[in-house]
Amino acid sequence: MSRNKKNLRRLSVLVTAQTAGNLKKLTAMAGFRDHGRTIDKLVREKVLSLRGSKPADSRKEASS
């Protein structure tokens, strides 16, 4: 898939120097080219961990 067909948004992020350093290390460890991919990965992992192991549909049925 070509780069221009991806669903991307430009985002500016303000972080501390320590967070920037850690983000740089994570980006290098993951082998990504830029920090945006690392942020995407971290957010994706966090959303999955917050959702838990149950699918969203089974939670709706349990609460009804």
Secondary structure, 3 states (H helix, E strand, C coil): CCHHHCCCCCCCCCCCHHHHHHHHHHHHHHCCCCHHHHHHHHHHHHHHHHHCCCCHHHHHHHHC
